[in-house]
């Protein structure tokens, strides 16, 4: 706003606030769920009662309204005037704007720069940012990229003057009737109304997908279709009765570009040097200013100013086909206003081509989750149990089955499909030097594995991977499914920047992964291999190539459950045979499946951090409790080392702690507010129910002065503050630790 004021540019900015309407009890729960995240964010937001809503928007029919979610800072702006103001500001600070200047060709050069061809001539660019809106796919195609974007038609209606609106003394807030699936606001002395049709009724601009955007298309509009939105108009007339007497003076039908998950793609793109994107904005004007600053800060300083992994363009890959993108865009548009649950799943376009070898064997036995294109079991059901997808803000039909899977791993042995992991092979003359530069941990010896973190120049946690030294100078790197191309881009960029002689190969789709975990895991696997799996021969964090029956695997003795276990990396086509052999061999040991929900409960009890929750580009490894994995005294000057030394010298302001809390039928998920003495002092990062102590368990960031064991705080869940206490972590010792204590004559901690 300061820039606009300096330029004295009128931009048609109105700030009457906005109110989301709750007309069902579950929507009220959603508002409470959102409010638990508001306390530790800067966004001003309140739940308001019907009486306050009526006062602020006196034209509403209040019969069904139960509550409202009020954002006083919301408003609307004239996009054209804003664009002209930003252009004027850019010129003032030295930018050269050329238009019309359509890009006709993009050519990368060996030094990482670009030749950009336009009718006005050729330009050399250090980097390019694709912010081309509904032309973004065309720009991507120039360099061989198929950005997953679909143009959809969005209609809105403008009325003539309405006497009741004209008589108002102040502008009405923007209304979002979520059950009715529309927004409505004041437009001069009338109203503007825009619906989001169901995925069956909404219209995708298929011809643009097939043939591209028509040349010269700019301010043109599509033909309106009132019949398509009539049911929404009728719902709006019931909620805002003055609409019944209003005349429609304009129906606007224009293109909006949707990504598969409705979120935009922002940042550098993997596989192409110095190519950045800011595309796929379903709500472009809302994001414009923030995204512009975010990208410019990232480009200037070499790392993102804060974590926005959910907008990473590299969350998509070759599995994101046009058919998938269209199915998801239809779903996302139609689901614009549905209730947003924790652990939400959306099923359009699934499965993709990216299924593990076990998908067909397991799909009828479990509830699958979607992870970077993969289908992965979340939880398994037994005969007679409710098998439906039943999302909820409270404990739901998966709660008891997950408890059974937890006991399965703690008491017997379980098998989990971990195929979605991102997997990279790195080898070459400079492989050790590159990894020593990338990772804050030491490089493991041949035959061993460790957990390592890549840091940003400012000492924040960019990624967490397991690093296995398979043979001299050859490494297997493993990361989470959602981090695959996010991490690969960083590694590739540093390899090129430093001129390292290495070969980096993404083998994610080639390998399947099975995890076998529990106290009887060794007994089951030993039946299938001649390799000695005993404690003294196959130690924790060792890696070996061996055969399970006749199937070659890379076996790593590690498990995110914290129990005795191995991860078995194998050819994807061998997954079914390997799984069947293990399940048959484990019948006497009571073997069974488990999913990611149980694994999450197990890892939280062991105090294992998760990237994207406990650590990301907003956190440093010291406050996240990762000191063990950070070797500040190692000779290599790894990325972020100097910044981390300064952070350590200055001292920490906050620390990650482990909390237990007694709740009723709701458990923490992460991002809830932490309260102390009536004030918000921190936030949870992830949470679950602990089946061992039958209480809720959560990680949370709190100020240093409140981080001691025994400190009592409160956690806000669905509008209620629950008492919580900081505990000594871990709640349950890992199997390797229990073994060491046992050998020393100590006691197990469970």
C-alpha positions in Angstrom: 0.0 0.0 0.0 2.9 2.4 0.7 4.0 2.2 -2.9 0.5 3.0 -4.2 0.3 5.9 -1.8 3.6 7.3 -3.0 2.4 7.1 -6.5 -1.0 8.7 -5.7 -2.5 6.0 -7.9 -6.2 5.3 -7.5 -6.7 1.5 -7.4 -10.3 1.0 -6.4 -9.5 -0.6 -3.1 -12.4 -1.4 -0.8 -11.9 -3.0 2.6 -15.3 -3.8 4.1 -14.1 -7.2 5.5 -15.5 -10.6 4.8 -17.8 -13.1 6.5 -17.9 -16.8 5.8 -21.3 -18.2 6.9 -21.8 -21.4 8.8 -25.2 -22.9 8.4 -24.4 -26.4 9.7 -22.9 -27.6 13.0 -19.9 -29.3 11.1 -19.2 -25.9 9.5 -19.0 -24.3 12.9 -16.5 -27.0 13.8 -14.5 -26.1 10.8 -14.4 -22.5 11.9 -13.2 -23.5 15.3 -10.5 -25.8 13.6 -9.3 -22.8 11.6 -9.3 -20.5 14.6 -7.0 -22.9 16.5 -4.4 -21.9 13.8 -5.2 -18.1 14.0 -3.7 -17.4 17.4 -0.1 -17.8 16.4 -0.5 -16.2 12.9 -0.7 -12.5 12.2 -4.0 -12.8 10.3 -6.9 -11.1 12.2 -9.9 -13.4 12.3 -12.8 -14.0 14.6 -15.9 -16.2 15.0 -18.9 -14.0 15.3 -22.4 -14.7 16.5 -25.6 -14.4 14.3 -26.5 -11.1 15.9 -23.2 -9.5 14.9 -23.6 -10.9 11.4 -27.1 -9.4 11.1 -25.7 -6.0 12.3 -22.9 -6.0 9.7 -25.0 -7.4 6.8 -28.7 -6.4 7.5 -29.9 -7.8 4.2 -29.3 -11.5 5.2 -32.0 -14.0 5.9 -30.7 -15.3 9.2 -32.9 -18.4 9.5 -30.1 -20.9 8.9 -27.1 -18.9 10.0 -25.3 -20.4 13.1 -22.0 -18.4 13.1 -19.6 -16.4 10.9 -15.9 -16.4 10.4 -15.0 -12.7 10.1 -11.9 -11.3 8.5 -11.9 -7.5 9.0 -8.9 -7.0 6.6 -10.5 -8.6 3.6 -11.8 -6.6 0.7 -11.7 -6.2 -3.1 -9.7 -4.2 -5.6 -9.8 -3.2 -9.2 -7.2 -5.5 -10.9 -6.5 -3.2 -13.9 -5.9 -0.1 -11.8 -3.7 -2.1 -9.4 -1.6 -3.5 -12.3 -1.1 -0.1 -13.8 0.0 1.2 -10.3 2.5 -1.6 -9.9 3.8 -1.0 -13.4 4.3 2.7 -12.6 6.1 1.8 -9.4 8.4 -0.7 -11.2 9.3 2.0 -13.7 10.1 4.4 -10.9 12.6 2.0 -9.5 14.3 1.3 -12.8 12.4 -1.6 -14.4 12.0 -1.6 -18.2 8.6 -2.8 -19.3 8.0 -3.7 -22.9 4.5 -4.5 -24.2 2.9 -5.9 -26.2 5.9 -8.3 -26.4 4.7 -11.9 -26.7 7.5 -14.4 -26.1 8.0 -16.5 -29.3 11.0 -18.6 -28.1 13.0 -19.5 -25.0 16.5 -20.9 -25.4 18.7 -22.0 -22.5 22.4 -21.4 -22.7 25.2 -23.5 -21.3 26.0 -20.9 -18.6 22.5 -21.0 -17.2 21.3 -17.8 -18.9 18.4 -17.5 -21.4 17.8 -16.0 -24.8 14.3 -14.7 -24.9 12.8 -13.9 -28.4 10.0 -11.4 -28.9 8.8 -9.4 -31.9 10.6 -6.5 -30.3 13.9 -8.3 -30.4 16.0 -10.7 -28.4 17.0 -10.3 -24.8 19.5 -12.1 -22.6 18.2 -13.0 -19.1 20.0 -14.4 -16.1 16.7 -16.1 -15.2 13.1 -16.2 -16.3 9.9 -16.2 -14.3 6.9 -17.7 -16.0 4.0 -15.6 -14.6 2.0 -15.8 -17.8 -1.4 -16.7 -16.3 -3.5 -18.7 -18.7 -0.7 -18.6 -21.2 1.7 -20.4 -18.7 1.2 -23.8 -20.4 2.3 -22.3 -23.8 5.4 -20.8 -22.2 6.3 -24.1 -20.5 5.9 -26.0 -23.7 8.6 -23.8 -25.3 11.1 -25.6 -23.1 9.5 -29.0 -23.1 7.5 -28.7 -19.8 3.9 -29.7 -19.4 2.7 -27.5 -16.6 -0.4 -29.1 -15.0 -2.9 -26.2 -15.6 -6.4 -26.2 -16.8 -8.5 -23.1 -17.7 -12.0 -23.2 -16.2 -14.9 -20.8 -16.9 -16.0 -18.7 -14.0 -19.2 -16.6 -14.1 -20.3 -13.8 -11.9 -23.4 -11.6 -12.1 -23.7 -7.8 -11.5 -27.1 -6.3 -10.6 -28.5 -2.9 -11.1 -29.1 -0.5 -8.2 -31.0 -2.1 -5.3 -32.8 0.5 -3.1 -32.0 -1.4 0.1 -28.3 -1.4 -0.8 -28.3 2.2 -1.8 -29.8 3.2 1.5 -27.0 1.6 3.5 -24.6 4.0 5.3 -21.6 1.7 5.0 -20.4 -0.8 2.5 -21.5 -4.4 3.1 -18.8 -7.0 4.0 -18.1 -9.7 1.4 -20.3 -12.7 2.1 -19.2 -16.3 1.4 -22.2 -18.7 1.7 -20.2 -21.9 1.9 -23.1 -24.4 1.8 -24.6 -22.4 -1.1 -21.1 -22.3 -2.8 -21.0 -18.6 -3.8 -19.6 -15.3 -2.8 -21.6 -12.0 -2.8 -20.5 -8.4 -2.3 -21.6 -4.9 -2.9 -20.9 -3.4 -6.3 -21.7 0.4 -6.2 -25.4 0.4 -5.2 -26.0 -3.1 -6.4 -24.6 -6.6 -5.7 -22.1 -8.8 -7.4 -22.6 -12.6 -7.1 -20.3 -15.4 -8.1 -21.0 -19.1 -7.7 -18.7 -22.1 -7.9 -20.7 -24.8 -9.7 -20.4 -28.5 -9.0 -17.8 -30.5 -10.9 -20.6 -32.0 -13.0 -21.9 -28.6 -14.1 -18.8 -26.4 -14.3 -17.1 -26.0 -17.6 -13.5 -26.6 -18.5 -12.2 -24.8 -21.6 -11.2 -28.0 -23.3 -10.2 -26.4 -26.6 -7.5 -24.4 -24.9 -6.1 -27.6 -23.4 -6.0 -29.3 -26.8 -5.1 -26.4 -29.1 -3.7 -23.8 -26.8 -5.0 -20.3 -26.0 -6.3 -18.6 -29.1 -3.8 -16.1 -30.5 -4.5 -12.6 -29.4 -6.9 -13.6 -26.6 -6.7 -11.0 -23.9 -9.7 -9.1 -22.5 -12.2 -11.2 -24.3 -14.9 -13.2 -22.4 -16.7 -16.4 -23.0 -20.4 -16.6 -23.8 -22.4 -16.5 -20.6 -24.7 -19.3 -19.5 -27.2 -18.3 -16.8 -28.9 -21.7 -16.9 -25.7 -23.3 -15.6 -25.8 -21.2 -12.4 -29.5 -20.7 -11.9 -29.7 -23.1 -8.9 -27.0 -21.1 -7.2 -28.8 -17.8 -7.9 -31.9 -19.3 -6.3 -30.0 -20.3 -3.2 -28.5 -16.8 -3.0 -31.9 -15.2 -3.4 -33.1 -17.2 -0.4 -30.1 -16.0 1.7 -30.2 -12.4 0.4 -33.9 -11.8 -0.4 -33.4 -8.3 -2.1 -31.7 -10.2 -5.0 -35.2 -11.4 -6.0 -36.2 -8.0 -7.1 -32.8 -7.0 -8.6 -32.2 -6.7 -12.4 -29.1 -8.3 -13.8 -27.2 -5.8 -15.9 -24.1 -7.9 -16.6 -23.0 -11.5 -16.7 -19.2 -12.0 -16.9 -17.7 -15.3 -17.9 -14.0 -15.4 -18.0 -11.1 -17.9 -17.7 -9.4 -18.9 -14.4 -6.4 -21.2 -14.4 -6.5 -24.1 -12.0 -3.8 -26.4 -10.9 -4.8 -30.0 -9.8 -5.0 -29.1 -6.1 -6.2 -25.4 -6.6 -2.9 -24.1 -5.1 -0.5 -22.1 -7.3 3.0 -23.1 -8.3 5.7 -20.7 -7.0 9.4 -21.0 -7.2 12.3 -22.6 -9.2 11.5 -25.6 -11.3 13.5 -28.8 -11.1 15.3 -30.0 -14.2 15.7 -26.5 -15.8 18.3 -24.0 -14.7 17.1 -20.5 -13.7 13.5 -21.1 -14.7 11.0 -20.0 -12.1 7.3 -20.0 -12.1 4.4 -18.1 -10.5 1.4 -19.8 -12.2 -1.9 -21.6 -11.5 -3.5 -18.8 -9.4 -7.2 -19.6 -8.9 -7.4 -16.4 -6.8 -4.7 -14.4 -8.5 -5.3 -10.9 -7.2 -5.3 -12.1 -3.6 -1.9 -13.7 -3.9 -0.2 -11.2 -6.3 1.6 -8.9 -3.9 2.7 -11.6 -1.5 4.0 -13.9 -4.2 5.9 -11.1 -5.9 7.7 -10.2 -2.7 8.3 -13.9 -1.8 9.9 -14.6 -5.2 12.0 -11.5 -5.3 13.3 -12.2 -1.8 14.1 -15.8 -2.7 15.9 -14.7 -5.9 17.9 -12.0 -4.1 19.0 -14.1 -1.1 19.3 -17.6 -2.5 16.7 -19.2 -0.2 13.0 -18.8 0.4 12.2 -16.2 3.1 9.8 -18.7 4.7 8.5 -22.1 4.0 5.8 -22.5 1.3 6.4 -26.2 0.4 2.7 -26.6 -0.5 3.2 -24.2 -3.4 6.4 -25.9 -4.7 6.0 -26.5 -8.5 8.0 -29.6 -8.0 5.2 -31.3 -6.1 4.0 -32.5 -9.6 5.9 -34.8 -12.0 5.6 -36.9 -15.1 2.7 -38.7 -13.5 0.6 -35.5 -13.8 -1.2 -36.2 -17.1 -3.6 -33.8 -18.8 -6.4 -36.3 -17.9 -5.4 -36.2 -14.3 -5.1 -32.4 -14.2 -8.6 -31.9 -15.8 -10.2 -34.4 -13.4 -8.6 -32.6 -10.4 -9.4 -29.1 -11.7 -13.0 -30.1 -12.0 -13.0 -31.5 -8.5 -11.1 -28.5 -7.0 -13.5 -26.0 -8.6 -16.5 -27.9 -7.5 -15.1 -28.4 -4.0 -14.2 -24.7 -3.5 -16.5 -24.4 -0.5 -16.7 -27.8 0.9 -15.7 -28.5 4.5 -11.9 -28.8 4.9 -11.2 -31.7 7.2 -7.9 -32.8 8.7 -6.5 -35.8 6.9 -8.7 -34.9 3.9 -8.6 -37.1 0.8 -9.9 -36.2 -2.6 -10.4 -39.1 -5.1 -10.8 -37.6 -8.6 -8.1 -38.7 -11.1 -6.9 -41.6 -8.9 -5.1 -43.8 -9.1 -2.4 -42.3 -11.4 0.2 -44.4 -13.2 2.3 -44.1 -10.1 1.1 -47.1 -8.1 3.4 -49.4 -6.2 3.6 -53.1 -7.1 1.3 -53.8 -4.1 -1.5 -51.5 -5.0 -3.8 -54.1 -6.5 -3.1 -56.6 -3.7 -3.9 -54.0 -0.9 -6.5 -51.7 -2.3 -9.5 -53.8 -1.1 -8.0 -54.1 2.4 -7.3 -50.5 3.4 -8.0 -46.8 3.1 -5.5 -45.4 0.7 -3.9 -42.0 0.9 -2.5 -39.9 -1.9 1.2 -39.0 -1.7 2.9 -37.2 -4.7 0.9 -39.3 -7.2 1.3 -42.6 -5.2 -1.4 -44.5 -3.4 -0.2 -45.6 0.0 -2.2 -47.4 2.8 -3.2 -45.1 5.6 -5.0 -47.8 7.7 -6.3 -51.3 7.2 -9.7 -52.7 8.1 -10.9 -56.1 9.2 -14.1 -57.9 8.4 -17.1 -56.2 10.0 -15.4 -52.8 10.4 -16.6 -49.6 8.7 -14.6 -49.3 5.5 -15.9 -46.0 4.3 -14.0 -42.7 4.1 -15.4 -40.7 7.0 -13.5 -37.5 7.5 -14.1 -35.7 10.8 -12.7 -33.1 13.1 -12.9 -35.8 15.9 -11.9 -39.4 16.2 -13.5 -41.4 13.5 -13.7 -44.9 12.1 -10.0 -45.3 11.7 -9.2 -44.7 15.4 -9.7 -48.3 16.6 -8.1 -50.0 13.6 -5.0 -47.8 13.9 -4.7 -48.8 17.6 -4.7 -52.4 16.5 -1.9 -51.7 14.0 0.1 -49.9 16.7 -0.1 -53.0 18.9 0.8 -55.2 16.0 4.1 -53.4 15.5 4.9 -53.0 19.2 4.1 -56.6 20.1 4.6 -58.7 17.0 5.6 -57.7 13.4 4.1 -55.5 10.8 4.6 -54.8 7.1 4.2 -51.3 5.5 4.4 -50.2 1.9 7.0 -47.3 1.7 7.4 -47.2 -2.0 6.4 -43.5 -2.3 9.8 -42.5 -0.7 11.9 -40.3 -3.0 15.1 -42.2 -4.0 18.3 -40.9 -5.6 21.5 -42.6 -6.6 24.6 -40.4 -6.5 28.1 -41.5 -7.6 31.2 -40.2 -9.2 34.6 -38.8 -8.4 33.3 -35.9 -6.4 30.3 -37.5 -4.7 31.7 -37.5 -1.2 32.8 -33.9 -1.6 29.4 -32.8 -2.8 27.5 -34.6 0.0 29.9 -33.2 2.6 29.1 -29.7 1.3 25.4 -30.4 1.2 24.9 -32.2 4.5 25.4 -31.0 8.1 26.1 -34.5 9.3 29.3 -36.5 8.5 29.3 -38.9 5.5 28.6 -42.5 6.7 31.3 -45.1 6.1 30.7 -47.7 3.4 28.0 -50.2 4.5 26.4 -47.7 6.8 23.4 -45.2 6.9 22.7 -42.0 8.7 20.1 -39.3 8.9 21.4 -36.0 7.4 20.0 -32.6 6.9 20.5 -30.0 4.1 20.5 -26.5 5.5 19.9 -23.2 3.8 22.6 -20.4 3.8 20.8 -18.9 6.8 21.0 -22.2 8.7 17.4 -23.4 8.3 16.4 -27.0 7.6 15.8 -27.3 3.8 15.5 -31.1 3.8 16.0 -34.3 5.8 17.3 -37.5 4.1 18.8 -40.8 5.0 22.2 -41.3 3.3 23.4 -44.8 2.7 27.0 -45.4 1.5 26.5 -48.5 -0.6 30.0 -48.9 -2.2 33.0 -46.5 -2.2 31.7 -43.2 -3.6 28.2 -44.5 -4.4 25.2 -43.4 -2.3 21.5 -44.1 -2.0 19.6 -41.0 -0.7 16.0 -41.4 0.6 13.6 -38.5 1.2 9.8 -38.2 1.9 7.4 -38.6 -1.0 6.4 -35.0 -1.0 10.0 -33.8 -1.0 11.3 -35.8 -4.0 11.8 -33.1 -6.7 12.1 -30.4 -4.0 15.2 -32.0 -2.7 16.5 -33.2 -6.1 16.4 -29.7 -7.5 18.6 -28.4 -4.6 21.1 -31.2 -5.0 21.3 -30.7 -8.7 21.7 -27.0 -8.4 24.5 -27.2 -5.9 26.3 -29.8 -8.1 26.2 -27.5 -11.1 27.1 -24.4 -9.1 30.2 -26.1 -7.5 31.3 -27.9 -10.7 31.2 -31.3 -9.0 32.0 -34.4 -11.1 29.0 -36.5 -10.1 26.2 -38.5 -11.6 22.8 -37.9 -10.0 19.9 -40.2 -10.9 16.3 -40.2 -9.7 15.4 -43.8 -9.2 12.1 -43.1 -7.3 9.9 -44.9 -9.8 12.2 -47.9 -10.3 12.3 -49.1 -6.7 9.7 -50.5 -4.4 10.2 -50.4 -0.6 8.8 -52.6 2.1 9.2 -51.8 5.8 9.2 -54.8 8.2 9.1 -53.7 11.8 8.4 -55.2 15.3 10.1 -57.4 17.9 9.6 -60.5 15.6 10.9 -58.8 12.4 14.3 -60.5 12.6 12.8 -63.9 13.1 10.5 -63.6 10.1 13.2 -62.3 7.7 15.9 -64.7 8.9 13.7 -67.5 7.5 14.1 -66.0 4.0 17.8 -65.2 3.7 21.2 -66.9 4.3 22.5 -63.5 5.4 23.1 -63.3 9.2 20.6 -60.8 10.6 21.7 -61.2 14.2 22.2 -58.1 16.4 26.0 -58.3 16.3 26.3 -58.9 12.6 23.6 -56.7 11.1 23.7 -53.7 13.3 21.4 -50.7 13.6 22.0 -48.2 10.6 23.9 -50.8 8.6 23.0 -51.4 4.9 23.7 -54.5 2.9 22.8 -56.0 -0.4 21.3 -59.5 0.0 18.6 -61.8 -1.2 15.2 -62.4 0.3 14.6 -65.9 -1.1 15.7 -65.2 -4.7 14.9 -61.5 -4.8 17.8 -59.0 -4.6 17.2 -56.2 -2.1 19.1 -53.4 -0.5 18.3 -53.9 3.2 18.8 -51.0 5.6 18.3 -51.7 9.3 16.2 -48.7 10.1 12.6 -48.0 10.9 10.6 -44.8 11.3 8.6 -46.8 14.0 11.6 -46.9 16.3 11.2 -50.6 16.6 13.4 -53.4 15.3 13.0 -53.2 11.6 14.4 -53.2 8.1 13.6 -51.2 4.9 13.9 -53.4 1.9 14.6 -51.6 -1.4 13.9 -53.8 -4.5 12.8 -53.7 -8.1 9.2 -52.4 -8.2 8.1 -55.4 -10.3 9.3 -57.7 -7.4 7.0 -56.1 -4.8 4.2 -58.6 -4.9 6.5 -61.7 -4.8 8.6 -60.2 -1.9 5.5 -59.2 0.0 3.9 -62.6 -0.3 7.1 -64.4 0.8 7.3 -62.2 3.9 3.7 -62.6 4.8 3.8 -66.3 4.4 7.0 -66.6 6.4 5.5 -64.6 9.2 2.3 -66.6 9.8 3.6 -68.2 13.0 4.7 -64.8 14.3 1.3 -63.2 13.7 2.4 -60.9 10.9 0.0 -58.3 9.6 -0.1 -55.0 7.7 0.1 -51.5 9.1 -0.3 -48.1 7.5 1.0 -44.5 7.8 -1.4 -43.4 10.5 0.0 -46.1 12.9 3.5 -45.2 11.8 2.9 -41.6 12.7 1.7 -42.5 16.2 4.8 -44.7 16.7 7.3 -42.1 15.5 5.7 -39.4 17.7 6.1 -41.7 20.8 9.8 -42.1 19.9 10.1 -38.3 19.4 11.2 -38.7 15.8 10.9 -35.3 14.0 9.2 -35.1 10.6 10.3 -32.7 7.8 7.5 -30.3 6.9 6.2 -30.4 10.5 8.9 -30.2 13.2 11.5 -28.8 10.7 11.4 -26.8 7.5 12.7 -23.6 6.1 11.1 -21.7 9.0 13.2 -23.6 11.6 16.8 -24.2 12.4 18.1 -27.6 13.5 19.1 -26.5 17.0 15.7 -25.3 18.0 14.2 -28.4 16.4 16.4 -30.6 18.6 18.5 -32.0 15.8 21.9 -31.2 17.4 22.9 -34.9 17.3 22.8 -34.8 13.4 24.6 -31.5 13.0 28.4 -31.7 13.1 29.6 -28.2 13.4 33.2 -29.4 14.0 33.5 -31.4 10.8 36.1 -30.0 8.4 33.8 -29.4 5.4 32.2 -26.0 5.2 28.7 -27.3 4.6 25.9 -24.9 3.6 24.5 -23.0 6.6 27.5 -23.9 8.9 28.6 -20.3 9.6 25.0 -19.1 10.1 24.4 -22.0 12.5 27.4 -21.0 14.5 26.0 -17.5 14.9 22.6 -18.9 15.8 24.2 -21.0 18.5 26.3 -18.1 19.8 23.3 -15.8 20.1 21.2 -18.5 21.8 17.8 -19.8 21.0 14.5 -18.0 21.5 12.3 -21.1 21.3 12.6 -24.8 21.4 10.7 -27.9 20.2 9.1 -29.8 23.1 7.0 -32.9 23.5 3.5 -32.5 25.2 0.9 -34.8 26.5 -2.6 -33.7 26.9 -5.9 -35.2 28.1 -8.6 -34.5 25.6 -12.0 -36.0 25.0 -12.7 -37.1 21.4 -10.3 -34.9 19.5 -6.5 -35.1 19.0 -3.9 -32.5 17.9 -3.0 -32.5 14.2 -0.4 -29.7 14.2 -0.5 -25.9 13.8 -2.8 -25.5 16.9 -2.2 -22.6 19.2 -0.3 -23.0 22.5 -1.6 -20.8 25.3 0.0 -19.7 28.6 -1.5 -17.2 31.1 -4.2 -16.2 28.6 -1.8 -15.5 25.7 -0.7 -17.5 22.7 3.0 -18.4 23.1 3.6 -21.0 20.4 2.2 -23.7 18.2 2.0 -27.4 17.8 3.7 -29.0 14.8 2.2 -32.4 14.7 0.2 -34.7 17.0 -1.6 -38.0 17.4 -3.2 -40.2 20.0 -0.7 -42.2 22.1 -2.0 -45.7 22.3 0.6 -46.6 25.0 -0.5 -44.0 27.6 -4.0 -43.4 26.2 -3.6 -39.6 25.9 -2.9 -37.2 23.1 0.7 -36.5 22.2 2.1 -33.5 20.3 5.3 -31.7 19.3 5.2 -27.9 19.9 7.4 -24.9 19.7 7.4 -22.8 22.9 9.6 -20.0 24.2 12.8 -21.2 25.9 11.6 -20.0 29.3 8.6 -22.3 29.0 10.5 -25.4 27.6 11.4 -27.2 30.8 10.0 -30.7 31.6 6.9 -30.4 33.8 5.9 -27.0 32.4 2.1 -26.7 32.1 0.5 -25.0 29.1 -2.7 -25.3 27.1 -3.5 -26.5 23.6 -6.4 -25.1 21.7 -8.5 -27.7 19.9 -11.9 -27.0 18.3 -12.5 -23.9 20.4 -11.5 -25.4 23.7 -8.2 -25.1 25.6 -7.0 -28.4 27.0 -4.3 -28.6 29.8 -1.0 -30.0 28.6 2.4 -30.8 30.2 5.9 -30.9 28.7 7.4 -34.4 29.1 10.9 -35.8 28.9 11.2 -37.2 25.4 10.9 -39.8 24.1 7.8 -41.1 25.6 8.9 -44.6 24.5 12.6 -45.5 24.0 13.6 -46.8 20.6 14.5 -50.5 20.2 18.3 -49.8 19.8 18.3 -47.7 22.9 16.3 -50.3 24.9 18.9 -52.9 23.8 21.8 -50.8 25.0 20.2 -50.2 28.3 19.3 -53.9 28.6 23.0 -54.9 28.1 24.0 -52.4 30.7 21.4 -53.8 33.1 19.1 -50.7 32.9 15.4 -50.6 32.7 13.2 -50.2 29.7 11.2 -47.0 29.4 7.7 -47.6 28.0 
